[in-house]
Amino acid sequence: MTPELIAILAVGVALAGVTLQGQRSLGARMDRLDGRMDRLEAELKEVRDRLEAEMKEVRDRLGRIEGKMDFLERYIVRRDEAGAPAE
């Protein structure tokens, strides 16, 4: 083997080692990122569930207010009709 061939092989082995180490490091970072994404998805689901519950409560309360407004409107109309002079 010539010194040039030994140098070329050494550079190839070194590049392979650097590449493999980089892939291992990237894999570890991706695993951590996956864990963070899972936590974020869980938090987002909790926020969505809370928001849906609050929206349901608002819809229920709005329905009660609309019912009271309808009652009040009927009361006012009846009162005005009862007090209106006959022609």
C-alpha positions in Angstrom: 0.0 0.0 0.0 1.2 3.4 -0.9 1.1 6.3 1.5 -1.4 8.1 -0.7 -3.8 5.1 -0.5 -3.4 4.9 3.3 -4.2 8.6 3.5 -7.3 8.3 1.3 -8.5 5.3 3.4 -7.8 7.2 6.6 -9.8 10.2 5.4 -12.7 7.9 4.4 -12.7 6.2 7.8 -12.6 9.6 9.5 -15.5 10.9 7.4 -17.5 7.8 8.1 -16.9 8.2 11.8 -17.9 11.9 11.7 -21.0 11.1 9.7 -22.1 8.3 12.0 -21.6 10.4 15.1 -23.6 13.2 13.5 -26.4 10.8 12.7 -26.5 9.5 16.3 -26.5 13.1 17.6 -29.3 14.1 15.2 -31.3 11.0 16.2 -31.0 11.9 19.9 -32.1 15.5 19.2 -35.1 14.2 17.2 -36.1 11.9 20.1 -36.1 14.9 22.4 -38.1 16.9 19.9 -40.6 14.1 19.6 -41.0 14.2 23.4 -41.5 18.0 23.4 -44.0 17.7 20.5 -46.0 15.1 22.5 -46.1 17.3 25.5 -47.2 20.3 23.4 -50.0 18.2 21.8 -51.2 17.2 25.2 -51.2 20.8 26.4 -53.0 21.9 23.3 -55.7 19.2 23.8 -56.2 20.4 27.4 -56.6 24.0 26.2 -59.0 23.0 23.5 -61.1 20.9 25.9 -61.2 23.8 28.4 -62.2 26.2 25.6 -64.9 23.9 24.4 -66.3 23.6 27.9 -66.2 27.4 28.4 -67.9 27.9 25.0 -70.7 25.4 26.0 -71.2 27.3 29.2 -71.4 30.6 27.3 -73.9 29.1 24.9 -76.0 27.8 27.8 -76.0 31.2 29.5 -76.8 33.0 26.3 -79.8 30.7 25.8 -81.1 31.5 29.2 -80.6 35.2 28.5 -82.5 34.9 25.2 -85.3 33.1 27.0 -85.6 35.9 29.6 -85.5 38.5 26.8 -88.3 36.8 25.0 -90.4 36.7 28.2 -89.7 40.4 28.8 -90.6 41.3 25.2 -93.9 39.4 25.5 -94.6 41.1 28.8 -94.0 44.6 27.4 -96.1 43.9 24.3 -99.0 42.6 26.4 -98.8 45.5 28.7 -98.8 48.0 25.8 -101.7 46.2 24.2 -103.7 46.2 27.4 -103.1 49.9 27.9 -103.6 51.0 24.3 -106.8 53.0 23.8 -109.5 51.3 21.7 -110.5 52.9 18.4 
